[in-house]
Amino acid sequence: MKRLASDEGPFETLAEILTFAAGLGYAEGRREPLGPSGEQIDFDVFQRLGVEGFIDMLAAAVHEDVAILSAERSDERLTVFEEFANGGLDILQTRLAQTKPDLDNLLTIVLERERDAGSDDGAGVDFDAVVDELTR
């Protein structure tokens, strides 16, 4: 992670890396629980970054239940985010181990994922349906 947020890396903060990794983990179906020594993320950092909505949508997509967005379940939403971020970090570590962690290599990962997603059976999250459900 330090290489991704260094002067030569494409991210400015560790929170940005974790957000990207969570999206990648979700896209690749890699949700990996944190080990017992895993430290919980400070949610305030992500609120300041403006990605609270992303975290909420990720949890809603996984649980397919609007109740996940209640204030009482904020820890559960954060756990979903952390686990997908953990899975995404594992993907990044594997993919970037032998290359420079720059924007070009990250874009290659994203473009490969989009290409692969275009060839699937259309299964995935219907975000329009999720938005409709949330706005009722």
Number of C-alpha atoms within 10 A of each C-alpha: 15 12 14 22 18 15 10 13 16 18 20 13 15 15 19 18 20 21 21 19 24 27 20 23 25 21 17 15 12 20 19 17 15 16 8 6 6 10 9 11 14 10 16 10 14 18 12 10 13 11 16 17 11 15 25 19 22 21 22 22 18 13 13 14 13 15 12 20 17 10 9 10 12 15 13 13 23 20 18 23 27 26 20 30 27 24 25 28 22 16 18 22 13 11 14 17 10 8 9 14 23 17 14 11 16 18 11 11 17 14 12 12 14 12 11 10 15 10 8 9 7 9 7 10 13 10 12 9 10 16 12 9 12 14 7 5
